[in-house]
Amino acid sequence: MVSGLRDRKALVTGGGTGIGAELSMALAREGVRLALTYRTHAPSDAAIEAITACGHSPLVVKLDATLENSVVDLIRQVTEQLGTIDILVNNVGGLVQRATIEDMPFALWRDVMSVNLDSTFLVTHYALPHLAQGHGRIINVASLAARNGGHAGATAYAASKAALFGFTRGLAKEVAPRGITVNALAPGFIEATPFHDTFTSEASKTATIATIPVGRAGRPSDIVGAALWLASDTAAFITGTVIDINGGQHFG
């Protein structure tokens, strides 16, 4: 068991599939009570059963995290069911559409920023009054694209994820006196997620994997260890940090 996680309460946004689903199940196995959100990819029956088998049925909420009123309602539901939030994982995000900056309409730029940055602000803003004092944890899921600019047509996505680095560091300073830590994860190429299923060709996947020193693509499960550590008591002195998880593809 990971230190200090049993009976804590977590909100995981974008928890229906990929990294979010894997992390939700890992938290449940540690005895954490869960609320998770999804927008288009609902958690599978198997995932819900696996979480419930750990002792608690999760609160599952369909959410567009870019809509303020929807986020307000989410936090109301979460606090009514769970009370104080100990762990907030901001995992909502996506590429939306590949486009060069020259060809990108301003509306698409705004959509990318909203999905990746506004969503994190809104959920964090409304969750903060309910974050546990003394041991609260906020974990923001960014991307290797924030380090290297991403692949073709991903400049807006890379910019939005880089902004999460600044958000993480600034917020870490704001809430440190309350005993709340704020950190970010920067996953590299994580296969078996809707992101790459939608936006990355097989040829591009093969070419990318060839650049990863460990010789394989990442899996959603590869993100779990760092996330659980950051959520635990053993990481109480770690805040404002970005952890790169990319198999040696990039050193920050």
Stockholm file with secondary structure:
# STOCKHOLM 1.0

chainA/1-252         MVSGLRDRKALVTGGGTGIGAELSMALAREGVRLALTYRTHAPSDAAIEAITACGHSPLVVKLDATLENSVVDLIRQVTEQLGTIDILVNNVGGLVQRATIEDMPFALWRDVMSVNLDSTFLVTHYALPHLAQGHGRIINVASLAARNGGHAGATAYAASKAALFGFTRGLAKEVAPRGITVNALAPGFIEATPFHDTFTSEASKTATIATIPVGRAGRPSDIVGAALWLASDTAAFITGTVIDINGGQHFG
#=GR chainA/1-252 SS CCTTCTTCEEEETTTTSHHHHHHHHHHHHTTCEEEEEESSSCCCHHHHHHHHHTTCCCEEEECCTTCHHHHHHHHHHHHHHHCSBSEEEECCCCCCCCCCTTTCCHHHHHHHHIIIIIHHHHHHHHHGGGBCTTTCEEEEECCTHHHHCCSTTCHHHHHHHHHHHHHHHHHHHHHGGGTCEEEEEEECCBCSSHHHHHHCCHHHHHHHHTTCTTSSCBCGGGGHHHHHHHHSGGGTTCCSCEEEESTTSCCC
#=GC SS_cons         CCTTCTTCEEEETTTTSHHHHHHHHHHHHTTCEEEEEESSSCCCHHHHHHHHHTTCCCEEEECCTTCHHHHHHHHHHHHHHHCSBSEEEECCCCCCCCCCTTTCCHHHHHHHHIIIIIHHHHHHHHHGGGBCTTTCEEEEECCTHHHHCCSTTCHHHHHHHHHHHHHHHHHHHHHGGGTCEEEEEEECCBCSSHHHHHHCCHHHHHHHHTTCTTSSCBCGGGGHHHHHHHHSGGGTTCCSCEEEESTTSCCC
//
